Amino acid sequence: MLKKIINAIKNGNISSITDLCEIVDASPEIVKMMVEDLVGRGYLKEVNIGGSCSCGSSCKGCAGCNHSKKGGLVFWELTEKADSIGGRK
């Protein structure tokens, strides 16, 4: 499943946790844990792009929301280390 996440991000098919849930057929909670694991291992890095979700400043962390509690929307980038798992585009 980790390879599927890496490859989906590499291919640019992801705009939310919900997209990843569909690809790996798992719940948002599981996918968030997998993404956090990949970030922790150094395969992905979070990129805060600013902006806001539809919740505004009172984000509830809805399923599929990439809003960071630190403020702003968060997306992910592959690191060089990701080459050993899923490859890079």
MOKA-V274639 format. One record per residue. N is the residue number from 1. RES is the residue in three letters. PSI is psi in radians with two decimals (none if undefined). OMEGA is omega as a letter, one per 30 degrees, with the letter a starting at -180 (* if undefined). Layout:
N | RES | PSI | OMEGA
N | RES | PSI | OMEGA
This chain:
1 | MET | -0.58 | l
2 | LEU | -0.67 | l
3 | LYS | -0.67 | l
4 | LYS | -0.71 | l
5 | ILE | -0.82 | l
6 | ILE | -0.85 | a
7 | ASN | -0.66 | l
8 | ALA | -0.73 | l
9 | ILE | -0.71 | l
10 | LYS | -0.73 | a
11 | ASN | -0.10 | l
12 | GLY | 0.45 | a
13 | ASN | 0.15 | a
14 | ILE | 2.27 | l
15 | SER | -0.01 | l
16 | SER | 2.94 | l
17 | ILE | -0.63 | l
18 | THR | -0.71 | l
19 | ASP | -0.78 | l
20 | LEU | -0.64 | l
21 | CYS | -0.75 | a
22 | GLU | -0.68 | a
23 | ILE | -0.75 | a
24 | VAL | 0.01 | l
25 | ASP | 1.01 | l
26 | ALA | 2.87 | a
27 | SER | 2.79 | l
28 | PRO | -0.65 | l
29 | GLU | -0.78 | l
30 | ILE | -0.77 | a
31 | VAL | -0.73 | l
32 | LYS | -0.72 | l
33 | MET | -0.70 | l
34 | MET | -0.74 | l
35 | VAL | -0.77 | l
36 | GLU | -0.68 | l
37 | ASP | -0.79 | l
38 | LEU | -0.63 | l
39 | VAL | -0.83 | a
40 | GLY | -0.60 | l
41 | ARG | -0.16 | l
42 | GLY | 0.27 | l
43 | TYR | -0.50 | l
44 | LEU | 2.71 | l
45 | LYS | 2.50 | l
46 | GLU | 2.44 | l
47 | VAL | 1.98 | l
48 | ASN | 2.04 | a
49 | ILE | 0.20 | a
50 | GLY | -2.71 | a
51 | GLY | -2.96 | l
52 | SER | 2.77 | l
53 | CYS | -3.11 | a
54 | SER | -0.25 | l
55 | CYS | -0.27 | a
56 | GLY | -2.44 | a
57 | SER | -0.10 | l
58 | SER | 0.91 | a
59 | CYS | 2.33 | l
60 | LYS | 0.01 | a
61 | GLY | 0.68 | a
62 | CYS | 2.67 | l
63 | ALA | 2.27 | l
64 | GLY | -0.14 | a
65 | CYS | 2.35 | l
66 | ASN | 0.39 | a
67 | HIS | 2.24 | l
68 | SER | 2.47 | l
69 | LYS | -0.35 | l
70 | LYS | -0.26 | a
71 | GLY | 2.28 | l
72 | GLY | 2.87 | l
73 | LEU | 2.52 | a
74 | VAL | 2.31 | l
75 | PHE | 3.11 | a
76 | TRP | 2.57 | l
77 | GLU | 2.57 | l
78 | LEU | 2.54 | l
79 | THR | 3.01 | l
80 | GLU | -0.58 | a
81 | LYS | -0.44 | a
82 | ALA | -0.31 | l
83 | ASP | -0.60 | a
84 | SER | -0.23 | l
85 | ILE | -1.16 | a
86 | GLY | -0.13 | a
87 | GLY | 2.96 | l
88 | ARG | 2.70 | l
89 | LYS | none | *
